């Protein structure tokens, strides 16, 4: 069953979609010390956050933010590591690149790295999410350069393609198997039965669905037709609320947990990339 009681607080806040975002959420800036960029990607039910940071030398490294402290994540022998998804157990998934720049997947669990590649996707494997069951979703690129979503569950890999789309990416997955992501020009929700539902933000283009919780609250980003600015969004019970970090030039919402806490990144007016946490009042 859905965690309905945990959904109620956020559902009430989102019922008045005309409200300003700042009225219902408080923002916290999150930057890895000494980094030139911080990009949170995933949050679990306990509030642990993973993401990508760029250090002073321009190197991309994963990070874990736990109880106010940062820990860097580097796959041994990698030239680049990104941490994108984390479950309640603390298992982390993401992408790493070898010395030749080829992309591979990894699972970090119980202090050990396990690297993997999706069969049939010889040109790259990029995991994005992992649920408490251990199912992993992400994107992979085949030998022809075509990008597909994938689901790795119980040792079986399923390739995910939004009907009629020439590009599909799978980003996060709930414990019940609901998957969100994006395809050629919109976001989507895929149900456990395999049905796809397109997500289009009113007045927006280039919609991407990046995060989902057990209540089926969905977050992501879109480009506004009216002003050309990138905003985050929350979708709850068919209602949309725009997310804009105060004073930011662009905002992206990347994930949401069952408490309604949202994480993502924003660009300031000077083009610097920072992370944020947004908590409902």
RATA-V792847 format. One line per field, one symbol per residue. ss: DSSP state (h for helix, s for strand, l for the rest). phi: phi as a letter, one per 40 degrees, with the letter a starting at -180 (. if undefined). burial: 1 if it has 9 or more other C-alpha atoms within 8 Angstrom, else 0. Layout:
ss: ???
phi: ???
burial: ???
This chain:
ss: lllhhhhhhhhhhhllllllhhhhssssssllllllssssssslllllsssssslllllsssssssllsssssllllllssssssslllllsssssslllllsssssssllsssssllllllllsssssslllllsssssslllllsssssssllsssssllllllssssssslllllssssslllsssslllllssssllllssssssssslllllssssssslllllsssssssllsssssllllllssssssslllllsssssslllllssssssssl
phi: .ccccccccccccccbcccccccbbbbbcbbcdgccabbcbabbccgcbbabbbcccgccbcabbbfgbcbcbbcdgccabbbbbabccgcbbibbbcccgccbcabbafgbcbcabccgbcbibbcbaaccchcbbibabcccgccbcabbbfgbbbcbbcdgcbaabbbbbccchcbbaabdaacabbcdcgccbcbbcdgbbfcbcbaabccgcbbaaaccccbgccbcabbbfgbbbcbbcdgccabbcbaabccgcbbibabcccgccbcabbbcc
burial: 00100110011001000000100111100111001111111111101111111110001111111100010011000111111111110011111111000111111110001000110011111111111100111111111001111111100010011100101111111110011111100111111100010011100110111111111011111111000001111111001111111001111111111111111111110001111111110
